Amino acid sequence: MRSLLFLLLFTLEVAQASGVPGVAVKGGIPRLISTVVDVIVTDKNPSDEYRGSDRKESSNGTGFIIDENGYIVTNCHVIDSTNRIKIVLHDGSEFIAKIIGKDDRSDIALLKIDVDTKLPFVQFADSDRVEIGDPVVAIGNPFGFGKTVTSGVISSKGRNLSNQIAELGAGGDLVYYLQTDAAVNYGNSGGPLFTYNAEVVGMITVFFSDGIHNTGINFAIPSNTLKKVIQELRDHGKMQRSWLGIGVSPLSKKAASALGLGKQYGYVISKVEKNSPAAAAGVQVGDILMSVNDEAIYENTNLELMLNSLPIGKVIPIQVMKHKVGMKLSVVVGIRNDDDLCVGQDNAPEKTEIPYEKIDGMEIGVTELTSDLRKNFDIPDNIKGIMISYIGNLLANEVSVGHVILSVNQANVSTIAGLKTELKKLSTDAAVKKSKELAFYMYDPQSRRSDYVVMGFCPAKPSPIINKTPPVQKSNKSIMEKMKDTLRPKWRLI
């Protein structure tokens, strides 16, 4: 009984010392607050004539000190609009910070201020060990009100936000966010999320709002991601990521089934860069990537994160499927210099009327590539295949005129006669007879990517040759895409 009373009194004492009733943070809240700073951006390269004027400064976010010598971490989006950054410490002293390095893809920036005294700094937790339900404390400067403390719990782990937040771009795939219900608002960006052991487990970056209420759905970059990126920024001024030199597209369940993969899952190699590690290892466009560094690829695998986190300079195994035969290749991991996996193209090629031949049992018409077609549709000379020049209504949302068929069920085709020969062979295949579907590997000149498209195949009576194409149908966005478009504006970088 005496031990229980002592424990209750001790807990109450710590909670009261922390300044937040019911929050028993090791060392107390005031100590944590001393490690948090205001990040204020000023006019970009201000001239002397503006100095001393009534120009207003606005606090754009928060940061926290990670080193006694003045290293500070915040979000890239907090400082992106300026080259001049002012840091305000807890005691009110002000410093102009210099940018040591930024990693836009993970939204992490490392700053440095020159100080004469040693500063209080944070300790990092192991974010892999945090559990759902663990209590946390967020500290930031919402709306410029000054240091504000809120508490909550870790409400989920491993969140991927790339489909929800357009501003994150491709970088959203490189972070598995922690979700918390600790209340945050504009100005909390770059602020720390502490455990009750007074260790930083994450950096507040994103929150969800309906425009009226605080929804309690907020996201933080995990500390283990922070530690890795911070070290790279300190050592190199930028984040060094691994590079194989491939572009990939997810293989749909229908395509996997049509290719006879069963429950296996993979990604289609849609691009192999010249003189890349993948090219040197023998990887080719159209191969199906099944595993990387002995890690199998599943439907929910974050492949971009996997490909960007390989050991640089090391030889690793990758498994691919070529023409329905599994192969293991050895690749020397390189360093990525270009953030883009693939090159995009904004403008669609001009569509013209093209003679085509209807393919028996399918909703497509094709024509063999000519120099004029390549020029008109911007199809590179190294793309060998047959161009789709007519599509039926059933395929209007899957393929377009200008797509080039490279293979059918992993058998390469470059002429209409060759395509017909392969289709004749496949028409007798028991699996194809049952599914009535084929996996076509196609090149899209608009996106400059190649991917599998599964199309129905039901041979019927021969169709006549037709000499012109009807107007090209315009694809409409799917219902899911429309839903995402309406959702995106509600997710905010703070």
ChimeraX attribute file (.defattr): number of C-alpha atoms within 10 A of each C-alpha:
attribute: neighborCount
match mode: 1-to-1
recipient: residues
	/A:1	6
	/A:2	7
	/A:3	8
	/A:4	9
	/A:5	10
	/A:6	11
	/A:7	12
	/A:8	11
	/A:9	12
	/A:10	13
	/A:11	16
	/A:12	16
	/A:13	12
	/A:14	20
	/A:15	19
	/A:16	17
	/A:17	18
	/A:18	20
	/A:19	15
	/A:20	16
	/A:21	11
	/A:22	13
	/A:23	23
	/A:24	23
	/A:25	27
	/A:26	17
	/A:27	14
	/A:28	20
	/A:29	23
	/A:30	13
	/A:31	16
	/A:32	25
	/A:33	19
	/A:34	18
	/A:35	22
	/A:36	28
	/A:37	30
	/A:38	28
	/A:39	30
	/A:40	22
	/A:41	22
	/A:42	19
	/A:43	16
	/A:44	11
	/A:45	9
	/A:46	11
	/A:47	8
	/A:48	8
	/A:49	7
	/A:50	10
	/A:51	9
	/A:52	7
	/A:53	8
	/A:54	7
	/A:55	10
	/A:56	7
	/A:57	11
	/A:58	14
	/A:59	22
	/A:60	25
	/A:61	28
	/A:62	34
	/A:63	31
	/A:64	30
	/A:65	24
	/A:66	21
	/A:67	17
	/A:68	15
	/A:69	17
	/A:70	20
	/A:71	22
	/A:72	28
	/A:73	26
	/A:74	28
	/A:75	28
	/A:76	21
	/A:77	20
	/A:78	27
	/A:79	20
	/A:80	12
	/A:81	14
	/A:82	13
	/A:83	15
	/A:84	17
	/A:85	22
	/A:86	19
	/A:87	23
	/A:88	19
	/A:89	20
	/A:90	16
	/A:91	8
	/A:92	10
	/A:93	8
	/A:94	15
	/A:95	15
	/A:96	16
	/A:97	20
	/A:98	16
	/A:99	18
	/A:100	18
	/A:101	22
	/A:102	25
	/A:103	20
	/A:104	19
	/A:105	17
	/A:106	21
	/A:107	22
	/A:108	25
	/A:109	28
	/A:110	26
	/A:111	23
	/A:112	20
	/A:113	16
	/A:114	12
	/A:115	11
	/A:116	7
	/A:117	9
	/A:118	10
	/A:119	16
	/A:120	18
	/A:121	19
	/A:122	20
	/A:123	14
	/A:124	18
	/A:125	20
	/A:126	15
	/A:127	19
	/A:128	13
	/A:129	8
	/A:130	16
	/A:131	13
	/A:132	14
	/A:133	12
	/A:134	13
	/A:135	22
	/A:136	25
	/A:137	26
	/A:138	25
	/A:139	32
	/A:140	31
	/A:141	27
	/A:142	22
	/A:143	14
	/A:144	18
	/A:145	10
	/A:146	16
	/A:147	17
	/A:148	14
	/A:149	19
	/A:150	16
	/A:151	21
	/A:152	18
	/A:153	17
	/A:154	24
	/A:155	19
	/A:156	16
	/A:157	19
	/A:158	12
	/A:159	16
	/A:160	16
	/A:161	20
	/A:162	17
	/A:163	16
	/A:164	19
	/A:165	20
	/A:166	16
	/A:167	15
	/A:168	19
	/A:169	14
	/A:170	17
	/A:171	18
	/A:172	23
	/A:173	20
	/A:174	23
	/A:175	22
	/A:176	20
	/A:177	25
	/A:178	26
	/A:179	25
	/A:180	29
	/A:181	22
	/A:182	25
	/A:183	19
	/A:184	31
	/A:185	20
	/A:186	20
	/A:187	26
	/A:188	31
	/A:189	30
	/A:190	36
	/A:191	30
	/A:192	32
	/A:193	30
	/A:194	24
	/A:195	24
	/A:196	19
	/A:197	15
	/A:198	22
	/A:199	21
	/A:200	28
	/A:201	28
	/A:202	29
	/A:203	31
	/A:204	34
	/A:205	29
	/A:206	25
	/A:207	26
	/A:208	22
	/A:209	17
	/A:210	11
	/A:211	8
	/A:212	6
	/A:213	8
	/A:214	16
	/A:215	15
	/A:216	17
	/A:217	18
	/A:218	26
	/A:219	29
	/A:220	26
	/A:221	27
	/A:222	27
	/A:223	24
	/A:224	17
	/A:225	20
	/A:226	22
	/A:227	14
	/A:228	11
	/A:229	24
	/A:230	26
	/A:231	14
	/A:232	17
	/A:233	22
	/A:234	15
	/A:235	13
	/A:236	12
	/A:237	17
	/A:238	19
	/A:239	22
	/A:240	19
	/A:241	21
	/A:242	20
	/A:243	25
	/A:244	25
	/A:245	24
	/A:246	22
	/A:247	20
	/A:248	24
	/A:249	18
	/A:250	18
	/A:251	20
	/A:252	19
	/A:253	17
	/A:254	17
	/A:255	23
	/A:256	20
	/A:257	20
	/A:258	21
	/A:259	21
	/A:260	14
	/A:261	14
	/A:262	10
	/A:263	10
	/A:264	14
	/A:265	23
	/A:266	27
	/A:267	25
	/A:268	25
	/A:269	23
	/A:270	25
	/A:271	24
	/A:272	23
	/A:273	17
	/A:274	11
	/A:275	9
	/A:276	18
	/A:277	22
	/A:278	23
	/A:279	18
	/A:280	16
	/A:281	16
	/A:282	11
	/A:283	27
	/A:284	18
	/A:285	21
	/A:286	26
	/A:287	24
	/A:288	27
	/A:289	25
	/A:290	22
	/A:291	19
	/A:292	20
	/A:293	16
	/A:294	11
	/A:295	13
	/A:296	15
	/A:297	19
	/A:298	15
	/A:299	15
	/A:300	7
	/A:301	13
	/A:302	15
	/A:303	21
	/A:304	16
	/A:305	17
	/A:306	16
	/A:307	19
	/A:308	19
	/A:309	14
	/A:310	20
	/A:311	17
	/A:312	18
	/A:313	13
	/A:314	10
	/A:315	15
	/A:316	16
	/A:317	16
	/A:318	21
	/A:319	23
	/A:320	25
	/A:321	19
	/A:322	17
	/A:323	15
	/A:324	15
	/A:325	8
	/A:326	13
	/A:327	13
	/A:328	14
	/A:329	14
	/A:330	17
	/A:331	23
	/A:332	18
	/A:333	23
	/A:334	21
	/A:335	17
	/A:336	17
	/A:337	10
	/A:338	10
	/A:339	13
	/A:340	10
	/A:341	19
	/A:342	17
	/A:343	10
	/A:344	12
	/A:345	11
	/A:346	7
	/A:347	9
	/A:348	12
	/A:349	16
	/A:350	9
	/A:351	13
	/A:352	16
	/A:353	13
	/A:354	17
	/A:355	17
	/A:356	20
	/A:357	22
	/A:358	22
	/A:359	21
	/A:360	18
	/A:361	16
	/A:362	17
	/A:363	18
	/A:364	22
	/A:365	22
	/A:366	25
	/A:367	21
	/A:368	19
	/A:369	20
	/A:370	12
	/A:371	10
	/A:372	10
	/A:373	16
	/A:374	16
	/A:375	12
	/A:376	14
	/A:377	20
	/A:378	17
	/A:379	24
	/A:380	12
	/A:381	11
	/A:382	6
	/A:383	16
	/A:384	19
	/A:385	24
	/A:386	26
	/A:387	29
	/A:388	24
	/A:389	27
	/A:390	29
	/A:391	23
	/A:392	14
	/A:393	10
	/A:394	12
	/A:395	18
	/A:396	17
	/A:397	14
	/A:398	11
	/A:399	20
	/A:400	23
	/A:401	23
	/A:402	28
	/A:403	22
	/A:404	28
	/A:405	27
	/A:406	26
	/A:407	23
	/A:408	21
	/A:409	21
	/A:410	20
	/A:411	15
	/A:412	19
	/A:413	19
	/A:414	18
	/A:415	19
	/A:416	17
	/A:417	11
	/A:418	15
	/A:419	22
	/A:420	14
	/A:421	13
	/A:422	17
	/A:423	20
	/A:424	12
	/A:425	10
	/A:426	17
	/A:427	17
	/A:428	10
	/A:429	11
	/A:430	10
	/A:431	16
	/A:432	18
	/A:433	14
	/A:434	8
	/A:435	14
	/A:436	16
	/A:437	21
	/A:438	26
	/A:439	23
	/A:440	23
	/A:441	26
	/A:442	25
	/A:443	25
	/A:444	19
	/A:445	23
	/A:446	18
	/A:447	14
	/A:448	16
	/A:449	20
	/A:450	24
	/A:451	25
	/A:452	28
	/A:453	19
	/A:454	22
	/A:455	21
	/A:456	16
	/A:457	21
	/A:458	16
	/A:459	15
	/A:460	9
	/A:461	7
	/A:462	10
	/A:463	11
	/A:464	10
	/A:465	12
	/A:466	11
	/A:467	11
	/A:468	14
	/A:469	17
	/A:470	11
	/A:471	10
	/A:472	16
	/A:473	15
	/A:474	9
	/A:475	12
	/A:476	10
	/A:477	10
	/A:478	10
	/A:479	9
	/A:480	8
	/A:481	12
	/A:482	11
	/A:483	11
	/A:484	15
	/A:485	15
	/A:486	10
	/A:487	15
	/A:488	15
	/A:489	15
	/A:490	15
	/A:491	19
	/A:492	18
	/A:493	21
	/A:494	23
